[in-house]
Amino acid sequence: MGRASIRGGSMKTTFNQNNFSTIAFCSQSRKTTTLKAKHENTKKVPMVRARRRTCNNVMITIISLIVVCVAIHTMHRYKLTDYRLLLIPQRKCNSNLRVLIIAPENDKTINHIFENLGYALVHNINDNWDILWSTTADPFNLYTSHMTKLKPHQVVNHFPPHLSHYMSYMNWGDGLKHKQKYILHSFKLPEMKKELMDYEKDSHKRFVIRDCLVNGMKVINANDNINYNASLVLQEFLDNPLLINKMILEFGVYVLMSSVNPLRIYRYNGDVDIKFFQLTDSKHFCLNPQMVSESFNKNSINSYLNTNGYNVTLLYENIDNAIVSFLMMNEQYIVKHTKNIEQLHHFIHLMRFNIIMDTKLNVYVRDIQAGEDFKGIEDYERIIYSTLKTVGALNYYEFECRNNVSCKMLSQSKDIVTNPQSCLDYPCNVSSSCSSSKCEMCLQCLNQVPDVLNHLHRSYREHMQCGHMKRIFPAYNNYHDGNIVNQLSSVNRLSLKWFQAKCETDSAWC
């Protein structure tokens, strides 16, 4: 042990050599112990990590087995048999939307369109479907009893048969009956033999035989020998058609009727179906397939017309006017033949107006074709998509508001109100004021007619989601023949009035 002494108030400690050696040994021992511990810990780290990885892999395996077992149990519960569906990544369906398609077995185009939109295909009318889409047969003939018992959300892409048939052929002779300036006079023989003979007396027009319009037109003169007892359709030939490279230009314009009563009409604002008819001899205009290609679309034709001094804006205004005037002219017939049909909102109708124009850009409806004639056109997929989007058929919650939450997301009462201040003033603030035309669009009055209110909600939702579909009726700046407007049904007049009121507050509605 060292000795310590205190001298002069200070302490002095002394160590001998043995004490120093002991301290040095202890210090060295501690260092050796520390190094050994670090070396041992270094050996243990990889082992610990390996154990952790093993544990994680075991846990993942256990969880995966649990998931597979639950999925297999679910498939057993719902009587599903293809277990491979659980192991192969599948395209997620659009919240279980289902479509029943009526089409030829070799025509898979429409199937692919709906599959790409996330629809599940069903094959039986008794299945729980959301949309019935037919490209060939009339679903009313196939499933007559089912068409009268549709669920509130279900949509069918056909009008009832008598109305659908009328929509396709109602231009036969109607131009004569109504003096319709947008329709080329047509005569169906032998039924309209007398009308044709009377028309020939007062006219030196030429006619086209319409039974060969698919591949061309056969032009005949009024004084030619016509077999009036034959089964055919003659249509007036336009004497001064608009020509491009000496060929007649025809537009196929796609039109959606999303509602019948009230009428809501949309024109597909994407491309148009373009055809050229070339004169092959003195009496035959034949379709020129070389000119019907991707190099000729709406934009290229518009550019050509602009370059040659034509007013393209006027052309499309005339097209809209022709379509609207044509359908409004037949509004009374439509109302008459649908008044006994309940829940007309189930039915939509997609059609093509084939239109030709003269050198002054006056347009004429040559004929109307139903949706089953559209396959093979360039914009087919986009037209179907735009149609479904407009009528709210792309999302599960859009199908007629399946619950109150989705309804509030899509439209609310405040969206329907057009002029709230006038509804607060006299006479609209009186309970008996709903008979006044000034107050008929007030919410307290619309609540008394729930069918009309539902139509306005659908109108609002269509406007918000119409995309490439342009609403051409009702519209604020559209052509409206005063005599026709005065004869519209009350619900159509109210619908037109409502859209005009919305336009006055927001130009996007015009």
C-alpha positions in Angstrom: 0.0 0.0 0.0 1.3 3.5 -0.6 2.1 5.9 2.2 0.6 9.3 2.4 1.9 12.3 4.4 0.8 15.9 4.8 3.4 18.6 4.9 2.8 22.3 5.1 -0.9 22.0 4.7 -0.6 19.9 1.5 -1.1 16.3 0.9 1.4 14.2 -0.9 0.7 10.7 -2.1 3.5 8.3 -3.0 3.2 4.9 -4.9 5.8 2.2 -5.0 6.5 0.1 -8.1 4.3 -2.8 -7.0 1.2 -0.5 -6.9 1.9 0.8 -10.4 2.2 -2.8 -11.8 -1.1 -3.7 -10.2 -3.0 -0.8 -11.7 -1.5 -1.5 -15.2 -2.5 -5.1 -15.0 -6.1 -4.3 -14.1 -6.3 -1.7 -16.9 -5.1 -4.3 -19.4 -7.5 -6.9 -18.1 -10.4 -4.5 -18.6 -9.4 -3.8 -22.2 -9.1 -7.5 -23.0 -12.5 -8.2 -21.5 -14.1 -5.3 -23.6 -12.5 -6.6 -26.8 -13.7 -10.1 -26.2 -17.2 -8.8 -25.5 -17.2 -6.8 -28.8 -16.0 -9.9 -30.7 -18.7 -12.1 -29.3 -21.4 -9.4 -30.0 -20.1 -9.2 -33.6 -20.6 -12.9 -34.0 -24.2 -12.8 -32.5 -25.5 -9.9 -34.9 -25.8 -12.0 -38.1 -27.4 -14.8 -36.1 -30.0 -12.5 -34.7 -30.8 -11.0 -38.1 -31.1 -14.5 -39.7 -33.5 -15.5 -36.9 -35.6 -12.4 -37.5 -35.8 -13.0 -41.3 -36.9 -16.6 -40.6 -39.6 -15.4 -38.3 -40.8 -12.8 -40.8 -41.0 -15.4 -43.6 -43.0 -17.7 -41.3 -45.4 -15.0 -40.5 -45.9 -14.0 -44.1 -46.5 -17.7 -45.0 -49.1 -18.0 -42.3 -50.9 -14.8 -43.3 -50.9 -15.9 -46.9 -52.4 -19.3 -46.0 -55.1 -17.6 -43.9 -56.0 -15.3 -46.8 -56.2 -18.2 -49.3 -58.4 -20.2 -46.8 -60.8 -17.3 -46.3 -61.0 -16.8 -50.1 -61.7 -20.4 -50.7 -64.4 -20.4 -48.1 -65.9 -17.3 -49.7 -66.0 -19.0 -53.1 -67.7 -22.1 -51.6 -70.2 -19.8 -49.9 -71.1 -18.1 -53.2 -70.9 -21.3 -55.2 -67.9 -20.2 -57.3 -65.8 -23.0 -58.7 -62.8 -21.6 -60.5 -60.1 -21.3 -57.8 -57.6 -20.1 -60.3 -59.3 -16.7 -60.1 -57.9 -16.3 -56.6 -54.3 -16.9 -57.7 -54.3 -14.9 -61.0 -54.5 -11.0 -60.9 -57.8 -10.0 -62.4 -59.1 -6.7 -63.7 -61.1 -5.1 -61.0 -64.8 -4.8 -62.0 -66.5 -1.4 -61.8 -68.0 -2.0 -58.4 -69.9 -5.1 -59.6 -71.6 -3.4 -62.6 -73.1 -6.0 -64.9 -74.1 -5.8 -68.5 -76.3 -8.1 -70.6 -75.3 -7.9 -74.2 -77.4 -9.1 -77.2 -75.0 -9.4 -80.2 -73.9 -12.0 -82.7 -71.5 -14.6 -81.3 -68.7 -13.5 -83.8 -69.1 -9.8 -82.8 -67.0 -9.3 -79.7 -66.4 -5.6 -80.1 -69.1 -4.4 -77.8 -68.1 -7.1 -75.2 -64.5 -5.7 -75.2 -65.8 -2.2 -74.7 -67.8 -3.0 -71.6 -65.0 -5.3 -70.2 -62.5 -2.4 -70.6 -64.9 -0.2 -68.7 -64.9 -2.7 -65.8 -68.3 -4.3 -66.5 -68.9 -8.0 -65.7 -70.8 -9.8 -68.5 -73.9 -11.8 -67.7 -75.7 -14.1 -70.1 -79.2 -14.5 -68.7 -82.1 -12.0 -68.5 -82.9 -13.3 -65.1 -79.4 -12.3 -63.8 -79.0 -9.1 -61.8 -77.9 -6.8 -64.6 -77.5 -3.0 -64.8 -77.5 -2.4 -68.5 -79.1 -4.3 -71.4 -77.2 -3.4 -74.6 -78.5 -4.9 -77.9 -76.7 -4.5 -81.2 -79.0 -6.6 -83.3 -82.3 -7.9 -81.9 -85.1 -5.9 -80.4 -85.0 -6.7 -76.6 -88.7 -6.0 -76.4 -89.4 -8.9 -78.7 -87.1 -11.2 -76.9 -88.0 -10.3 -73.3 -91.4 -8.7 -73.5 -92.4 -9.6 -69.9 -89.1 -8.4 -68.4 -89.3 -5.0 -70.1 -92.3 -4.1 -68.1 -90.8 -5.1 -64.8 -87.5 -3.4 -64.8 -85.7 -2.5 -61.6 -85.4 1.3 -60.8 -81.7 1.5 -61.8 -81.7 -0.7 -65.0 -81.1 0.9 -68.4 -82.0 -0.4 -71.9 -80.4 1.0 -75.1 -83.7 0.8 -77.1 -86.9 2.6 -77.1 -90.1 0.5 -77.1 -90.6 -1.2 -80.5 -93.3 1.0 -82.0 -91.4 4.2 -81.1 -88.0 2.8 -82.1 -89.3 1.7 -85.5 -90.9 5.1 -85.9 -87.6 6.9 -85.0 -85.8 5.0 -87.8 -88.4 5.7 -90.6 -90.5 8.7 -89.6 -88.9 10.8 -92.3 -90.8 8.9 -95.0 -93.1 11.5 -96.4 -93.1 13.6 -93.2 -91.4 16.4 -95.0 -94.5 16.8 -97.1 -97.0 16.6 -94.2 -95.2 19.2 -92.1 -93.4 21.2 -94.8 -90.1 20.3 -93.0 -87.3 22.2 -94.7 -84.6 19.8 -93.3 -86.0 16.6 -94.8 -85.6 15.4 -98.3 -89.0 14.2 -99.5 -89.3 10.5 -99.4 -92.0 8.1 -100.7 -92.5 4.5 -99.7 -94.1 2.5 -102.5 -96.7 1.2 -103.0 -98.2 2.8 -99.9 -97.5 6.4 -101.0 -98.2 6.0 -104.7 -100.8 8.8 -104.8 -98.5 11.2 -102.9 -95.7 10.6 -105.3 -97.8 11.0 -108.4 -99.2 14.3 -107.0 -95.6 15.5 -106.2 -94.4 14.7 -109.7 -97.0 16.9 -111.2 -95.7 20.0 -109.4 -92.0 19.2 -109.5 -89.2 18.4 -111.9 -87.1 16.8 -109.3 -84.9 13.8 -109.6 -85.2 10.9 -107.2 -82.8 8.4 -105.6 -83.8 4.8 -105.1 -83.1 4.3 -101.4 -82.9 0.5 -101.4 -79.3 0.7 -102.8 -78.1 3.5 -100.6 -75.7 1.3 -98.6 -73.3 1.0 -101.6 -74.6 3.9 -103.7 -77.5 5.9 -105.1 -79.4 5.2 -108.3 -80.8 8.5 -109.6 -83.9 8.6 -111.8 -86.0 11.4 -113.3 -89.6 12.0 -112.4 -90.7 11.2 -116.0 -88.9 7.9 -116.0 -91.0 4.8 -116.0 -91.5 4.1 -112.3 -93.1 0.9 -111.1 -95.5 2.4 -108.5 -96.5 -1.0 -107.3 -93.0 -2.1 -106.5 -91.8 -2.3 -102.9 -89.2 0.4 -102.7 -88.5 3.9 -101.4 -87.8 6.9 -103.5 -86.2 10.0 -102.1 -85.7 13.4 -103.6 -82.3 14.0 -105.1 -80.5 17.2 -104.0 -79.8 19.2 -107.2 -76.9 21.3 -105.9 -75.1 19.1 -103.3 -71.8 20.2 -101.7 -69.0 18.5 -103.7 -65.4 17.8 -102.7 -63.3 16.6 -105.6 -66.5 16.1 -107.6 -68.0 13.8 -104.9 -71.0 14.2 -102.7 -70.1 14.6 -99.1 -72.3 13.0 -96.4 -72.0 13.4 -92.6 -73.1 10.7 -90.2 -73.9 12.6 -87.0 -74.5 10.5 -83.9 -77.4 11.6 -81.7 -78.4 10.4 -78.2 -81.9 10.7 -76.8 -81.4 10.2 -73.1 -85.1 11.0 -72.4 -88.3 10.9 -74.4 -90.8 12.9 -72.3 -89.3 15.4 -71.6 -87.0 15.4 -74.6 -83.2 15.6 -74.0 -81.1 15.4 -77.1 -77.3 15.2 -77.4 -75.1 15.3 -80.4 -71.7 13.5 -80.3 -69.3 16.3 -80.6 -66.3 14.2 -81.4 -65.9 12.9 -85.0 -68.5 12.4 -87.6 -68.9 9.4 -90.0 -67.8 10.7 -93.4 -68.8 9.2 -96.7 -68.2 10.3 -100.3 -70.4 9.3 -103.3 -68.8 9.5 -106.7 -70.7 9.6 -110.0 -69.8 6.5 -112.0 -72.2 7.1 -114.8 -75.1 9.3 -115.7 -77.4 7.6 -113.1 -75.3 6.1 -110.4 -73.5 7.6 -107.4 -71.4 4.9 -105.7 -69.7 5.0 -102.4 -66.0 5.6 -102.8 -64.2 3.4 -100.1 -60.8 4.9 -100.8 -62.1 8.3 -99.6 -63.6 6.9 -96.4 -60.4 6.6 -94.2 -58.7 8.0 -91.2 -57.2 10.8 -93.5 -60.7 12.3 -93.8 -62.1 13.2 -90.4 -64.1 16.0 -89.0 -61.1 18.3 -88.5 -59.7 17.8 -92.0 -63.1 18.4 -93.6 -63.6 21.5 -91.4 -60.2 22.8 -92.5 -61.0 22.2 -96.2 -64.3 24.1 -95.9 -62.7 27.0 -94.0 -60.0 27.3 -96.7 -62.6 27.4 -99.4 -64.7 30.2 -97.7 -67.4 28.1 -96.1 -68.7 29.1 -92.6 -68.1 25.9 -90.5 -69.8 27.3 -87.5 -73.0 28.0 -89.5 -72.8 24.4 -90.8 -72.9 22.8 -87.4 -75.6 25.2 -86.2 -77.7 24.1 -89.2 -77.0 20.4 -88.3 -78.2 21.0 -84.7 -81.2 22.9 -85.9 -82.1 20.1 -88.3 -81.9 17.4 -85.7 -83.8 19.4 -83.1 -86.5 20.6 -85.4 -87.0 17.1 -86.8 -87.5 15.5 -83.4 -89.5 18.4 -82.0 -91.8 18.1 -85.0 -92.6 14.6 -83.9 -92.8 15.3 -80.2 -96.6 14.9 -80.1 -96.3 11.4 -81.7 -93.7 10.5 -79.2 -95.8 11.6 -76.2 -98.8 9.9 -77.6 -97.1 6.5 -77.9 -95.3 6.6 -74.6 -98.0 7.9 -72.2 -98.9 4.4 -71.2 -95.3 3.3 -70.6 -94.2 3.6 -67.0 -90.7 4.7 -66.0 -89.5 5.9 -69.4 -86.2 6.9 -67.8 -85.1 3.2 -68.3 -84.8 3.7 -72.1 -82.2 5.6 -74.1 -81.7 5.6 -77.9 -78.6 6.1 -79.9 -78.9 6.8 -83.6 -77.2 8.3 -86.6 -78.5 11.1 -88.7 -77.1 10.8 -92.2 -76.9 14.4 -93.5 -76.0 15.9 -96.8 -75.7 19.6 -97.6 -75.9 22.0 -100.5 -73.5 24.6 -101.7 -75.1 27.2 -99.3 -74.6 24.8 -96.3 -78.3 24.1 -96.0 -78.5 20.6 -94.5 -80.9 17.8 -95.2 -81.6 14.6 -93.3 -81.2 11.8 -95.8 -82.1 9.0 -93.3 -81.8 7.8 -89.7 -80.2 4.6 -88.6 -80.4 2.9 -85.3 -77.5 1.9 -83.0 -77.1 -1.6 -84.4 -75.7 -0.1 -87.6 -72.7 1.5 -86.0 -70.2 -1.3 -85.7 -67.0 -0.9 -87.6 -66.9 2.9 -87.5 -63.8 4.7 -86.3 -65.2 6.3 -83.1 -67.5 3.4 -82.1 -65.8 2.8 -78.7 -65.7 6.5 -77.9 -69.3 7.0 -78.8 -70.4 4.1 -76.5 -68.2 5.5 -73.7 -69.7 9.0 -74.1 -73.2 7.6 -74.1 -72.7 5.7 -70.9 -70.9 8.6 -69.2 -73.8 11.0 -70.1 -76.5 8.8 -68.6 -74.4 8.0 -65.5 -73.6 4.4 -66.3 -69.9 4.4 -65.6 -70.1 4.2 -61.8 -72.1 2.1 -59.4 -73.4 5.0 -57.3 -74.5 6.9 -60.4 -77.2 4.4 -61.3 -80.3 6.2 -60.3 -78.9 7.1 -56.8 -78.9 3.6 -55.2 -78.8 5.3 -51.8 -79.3 8.7 -50.3 -75.6 9.3 -49.9 -74.8 8.9 -53.6 -77.8 11.1 -54.5 -76.4 13.9 -52.4 -73.1 13.6 -54.1 -74.6 13.8 -57.6 -77.3 16.5 -57.2 -79.1 18.3 -54.5 -82.2 20.6 -54.2 -80.0 23.7 -54.3 -78.7 22.6 -57.7 -82.3 22.6 -59.1 -83.3 26.1 -57.9 -83.0 28.7 -60.6 -84.2 32.0 -59.2 -84.5 31.7 -55.4 -85.3 35.3 -54.8 -88.5 35.3 -56.9 -89.7 32.3 -55.0 -89.4 34.2 -51.7 -91.5 37.2 -53.0 -95.2 37.5 -53.6 -97.0 35.7 -55.0 -94.7 32.7 -54.9 -94.4 32.8 -51.1 -98.1 32.0 -50.9 -99.1 28.3 -50.5 -101.6 28.4 -53.4 -99.2 30.1 -55.9 -98.0 27.0 -57.7 -100.7 27.4 -60.4 -98.8 30.5 -61.5 -96.3 30.1 -64.3 -94.0 32.5 -62.5 -93.7 30.1 -59.5 -93.8 26.7 -61.2 -90.0 26.2 -60.9 -89.9 27.1 -57.2 -88.8 24.2 -55.0 -92.0 24.2 -53.0 -94.0 23.7 -56.2 -91.6 21.1 -57.7 -91.9 19.0 -54.6 -95.6 18.6 -55.4 -94.7 17.0 -58.7 -92.0 14.4 -57.9 -91.7 13.0 -61.4 -90.9 16.4 -62.8 -88.4 17.0 -60.0 -86.7 13.7 -60.7 -86.4 14.7 -64.4 -84.7 17.9 -63.5 -82.3 16.0 -61.2 -81.4 13.7 -64.1 -81.0 16.7 -66.4 -78.6 18.3 -63.9 -76.5 15.1 -63.6 -76.4 14.6 -67.4 -75.2 18.2 -67.8 -72.4 17.6 -65.3 -71.1 14.4 -66.9 -71.9 14.7 -70.6 -68.3 15.0 -71.8 -68.1 14.7 -75.6 -71.9 14.8 -75.9 -73.2 18.3 -76.6 -76.7 19.0 -75.5 -78.7 20.5 -78.4 -82.1 20.3 -76.8 -83.2 21.9 -74.5 -80.7 24.7 -75.1 -80.9 28.5 -74.8 -79.5 29.5 -78.1 -81.0 26.6 -80.1 -83.4 27.0 -83.0 -87.0 26.8 -81.8 -90.0 27.0 -84.2 -92.5 29.1 -82.3 -95.5 27.1 -83.5 -93.8 23.8 -82.4 -92.8 25.2 -79.0 -96.4 26.3 -78.3 -97.5 22.8 -79.0 -95.0 21.1 -76.7 -96.2 19.1 -73.8 -96.3 20.8 -70.4 -93.3 18.8 -69.1 -91.3 19.7 -72.2 -92.1 23.4 -71.9 -91.1 23.4 -68.2 -87.9 21.6 -69.0 -87.0 24.1 -71.7 -87.8 27.0 -69.4 -85.6 25.5 -66.6 -82.6 25.1 -68.9 -83.0 28.7 -70.2 -83.1 29.9 -66.6 -79.9 27.9 -65.8 -78.3 29.5 -68.8 -79.1 33.0 -67.6 -77.1 32.4 -64.4 -74.3 30.3 -65.9 -73.2 30.5 -69.5 -71.9 26.9 -69.3 -75.6 25.8 -69.5 -76.3 27.6 -72.8 
